[in-house]
Amino acid sequence: MSIRPADAPLVGRWVRLDPSVPEDAAGLFAALDADEVWAAGYAGGPAARPGDPLGWAKRIEAAREEERAMYTVRVLDSGAPGRIVGTSSLGDVDLANERVHLGWTAYAPDVWSTAVNPECKRLLLAHAFEDCGFGRVKIQTDLVNHRSQAAIAKLGAVREGVLRRHMRRADGSWRDTVVFAVTIDDWPQVKCGLDERLAACGCS
């Protein structure tokens, strides 16, 4: 039987994932207030982009109400250790069926193609499978977000298909969603691949 994600930090070599709190709102706004972050449909696309830190405070509160484990991503190995560079979550928890959704992920453009994403995924997947006892972790993205699809596939997640007209974007248009997943049977190979990428420390 699986358990809910813990309300505790997940710490790696390059990043630290802390449970998000309202005080993180200004840092998240500063990190993610970039056209590139929203252009490919993140969180509903450009129309959903917060105009100020209050928008992120509302997102943090919404995650709490949904019982979603939302994390604030901070870099450790940089010229500004502790700087907020993004967010990710474990949500849509189904304990009876041992499944969870890893998503709601966005990073500041200056940390794209670095160790940040692979280490975040390494920490979150390890927590899901090894600490919480989940058997399946879903990862999904907008069909128009080719960059995100490539990054998810590079993790070793299996592309399972496309949910057509799956959800409404913030501008009212309909999103097709590409669904990937990692199962407990996939995890040893996926973990090994992530560890190799992080050991190389040039991670893209």
C-alpha positions as CSV (number, residue, x, y, z in Angstrom):
1,M,0.0,0.0,0.0
2,S,1.4,3.4,-0.9
3,I,1.5,6.5,1.3
4,R,1.2,10.2,0.5
5,P,4.4,12.2,-0.3
6,A,6.1,13.5,2.8
7,D,6.0,17.2,3.8
8,A,9.8,17.4,3.9
9,P,12.6,18.6,1.7
10,L,14.2,16.4,-1.0
11,V,17.9,17.3,-1.3
12,G,20.4,16.4,-4.0
13,R,23.8,17.7,-5.1
14,W,22.6,20.5,-7.3
15,V,19.0,21.2,-6.2
16,R,16.9,21.2,-3.1
17,L,13.1,20.7,-3.3
18,D,11.3,22.3,-0.4
19,P,7.5,22.1,0.2
20,S,6.1,25.3,-1.2
21,V,5.0,28.0,1.2
22,P,3.4,31.4,0.6
23,E,6.7,33.1,1.2
24,D,8.1,31.5,-1.9
25,A,5.6,33.3,-4.2
26,A,7.9,36.3,-5.0
27,G,10.8,34.0,-5.9
28,L,8.7,31.8,-8.1
29,F,7.3,34.9,-9.9
30,A,10.8,36.2,-10.5
31,A,12.1,32.9,-11.8
32,L,9.2,32.0,-14.0
33,D,8.0,35.4,-15.3
34,A,9.4,34.7,-18.8
35,D,7.6,34.3,-22.1
36,E,9.4,31.0,-22.9
37,V,8.0,29.4,-19.7
38,W,4.4,29.9,-20.8
39,A,4.6,29.8,-24.6
40,A,4.2,26.0,-24.9
41,G,1.2,25.6,-22.7
42,Y,2.5,25.4,-19.1
43,A,-0.3,25.6,-16.6
44,G,-2.8,26.6,-19.3
45,G,-0.5,28.7,-21.5
46,P,0.2,32.5,-21.7
47,A,-3.3,33.4,-20.6
48,A,-2.6,31.7,-17.2
49,R,0.6,33.6,-16.5
50,P,0.5,35.4,-13.2
51,G,0.9,39.1,-13.3
52,D,2.4,39.4,-9.9
53,P,3.6,37.3,-6.9
54,L,0.1,37.1,-5.6
55,G,-0.8,34.8,-8.5
56,W,1.8,32.4,-7.3
57,A,0.6,32.6,-3.7
58,K,-2.8,31.6,-5.0
59,R,-1.3,28.6,-6.8
60,I,0.5,27.5,-3.6
61,E,-2.8,27.7,-1.7
62,A,-4.6,25.8,-4.5
63,A,-2.0,23.0,-4.3
64,R,-2.6,22.8,-0.5
65,E,-6.4,22.6,-1.0
66,E,-5.9,19.8,-3.7
67,E,-3.6,17.9,-1.3
68,R,-0.9,18.1,-3.9
69,A,2.7,18.0,-2.8
70,M,4.1,21.2,-4.4
71,Y,7.8,21.8,-4.2
72,T,9.9,24.9,-4.7
73,V,13.1,24.2,-6.5
74,R,16.3,25.9,-5.2
75,V,19.8,25.6,-6.7
76,L,22.6,24.6,-4.4
77,D,25.7,24.6,-6.7
78,S,25.8,28.1,-8.2
79,G,26.9,31.6,-7.7
80,A,23.6,32.2,-5.8
81,P,22.9,29.1,-3.7
82,G,19.3,29.0,-2.5
83,R,18.0,30.9,-5.5
84,I,14.5,29.8,-6.5
85,V,14.5,28.4,-10.1
86,G,11.3,26.6,-10.4
87,T,8.6,24.3,-9.1
88,S,7.3,20.7,-9.5
89,S,4.7,18.6,-7.8
90,L,3.4,15.1,-6.9
91,G,-0.4,15.1,-7.1
92,D,-3.5,13.3,-8.2
93,V,-2.6,10.7,-5.6
94,D,-4.4,7.4,-5.8
95,L,-3.2,5.3,-2.9
96,A,-5.5,2.3,-3.5
97,N,-4.0,1.9,-7.0
98,E,-0.5,3.1,-6.1
99,R,-0.3,5.8,-8.7
100,V,0.7,9.5,-8.7
101,H,1.2,12.3,-11.2
102,L,4.5,14.0,-11.4
103,G,3.9,17.4,-13.0
104,W,3.1,21.1,-12.7
105,T,6.8,21.5,-13.5
106,A,8.5,24.7,-14.7
107,Y,12.0,26.1,-14.5
108,A,13.7,29.5,-15.1
109,P,15.0,29.4,-18.7
110,D,18.6,29.9,-17.5
111,V,18.6,26.5,-15.9
112,W,17.2,24.6,-18.9
113,S,19.6,22.0,-20.2
114,T,21.4,21.8,-16.9
115,A,21.5,19.3,-14.0
116,V,18.3,20.9,-12.6
117,N,15.6,18.9,-14.3
118,P,17.3,15.4,-14.2
119,E,18.1,15.8,-10.5
120,C,14.6,17.0,-9.7
121,K,13.1,14.0,-11.5
122,R,15.6,11.7,-9.8
123,L,14.6,13.0,-6.4
124,L,10.9,13.0,-7.1
125,L,10.8,9.6,-8.7
126,A,12.9,8.1,-5.9
127,H,10.6,9.6,-3.3
128,A,7.5,8.3,-5.2
129,F,8.8,4.7,-5.7
130,E,11.1,4.1,-2.8
131,D,9.7,6.2,0.0
132,C,5.9,6.3,-0.8
133,G,5.5,2.9,-2.4
134,F,3.9,4.0,-5.7
135,G,3.8,1.6,-8.6
136,R,3.2,4.1,-11.4
137,V,4.1,7.7,-11.9
138,K,2.4,9.6,-14.7
139,I,4.1,12.5,-16.5
140,Q,2.2,14.4,-19.1
141,T,2.5,17.5,-21.2
142,D,0.7,19.6,-23.9
143,L,1.0,18.1,-27.4
144,V,2.4,21.4,-28.7
145,N,5.2,21.3,-26.1
146,H,7.8,19.4,-28.1
147,R,10.6,20.4,-25.8
148,S,8.9,19.0,-22.8
149,Q,8.0,15.8,-24.6
150,A,11.7,15.3,-25.5
151,A,12.8,15.9,-22.0
152,I,10.3,13.4,-20.6
153,A,11.3,10.8,-23.1
154,K,15.0,11.3,-22.3
155,L,14.2,10.4,-18.7
156,G,13.2,6.9,-19.9
157,A,9.5,7.3,-19.4
158,V,7.3,5.4,-21.8
159,R,5.0,7.4,-24.1
160,E,1.6,5.8,-23.7
161,G,-0.5,7.9,-26.0
162,V,-2.4,11.1,-26.6
163,L,-5.6,12.2,-24.8
164,R,-7.4,14.3,-27.4
165,R,-9.4,17.4,-26.4
166,H,-8.3,16.6,-22.8
167,M,-8.5,19.9,-21.0
168,R,-9.3,23.5,-21.6
169,R,-6.4,26.0,-21.7
170,A,-6.7,29.3,-19.9
171,D,-7.5,31.1,-23.3
172,G,-10.4,28.7,-23.9
173,S,-8.7,26.5,-26.5
174,W,-8.6,22.8,-26.0
175,R,-5.4,20.9,-25.2
176,D,-4.4,17.5,-26.4
177,T,-2.3,15.8,-23.7
178,V,0.6,13.4,-24.3
179,V,0.8,10.9,-21.5
180,F,4.1,9.2,-20.4
181,A,4.6,7.0,-17.4
182,V,7.3,5.2,-15.3
183,T,6.3,2.1,-13.5
184,I,8.1,0.4,-10.6
185,D,9.4,-2.2,-13.1
186,D,10.9,0.6,-15.2
187,W,12.4,2.4,-12.2
188,P,15.8,0.6,-11.9
189,Q,16.7,1.4,-15.5
190,V,15.4,4.9,-15.3
191,K,17.3,5.5,-12.1
192,C,20.5,4.2,-13.6
193,G,20.1,6.5,-16.6
194,L,19.5,9.5,-14.5
195,D,22.5,8.7,-12.3
196,E,24.7,8.4,-15.4
197,R,23.5,11.8,-16.6
198,L,24.1,13.4,-13.3
199,A,27.5,11.8,-12.9
200,A,28.5,13.4,-16.2
201,C,27.5,16.8,-14.8
202,G,26.9,18.3,-18.1
203,C,23.3,17.2,-18.2
204,S,21.0,18.3,-20.9
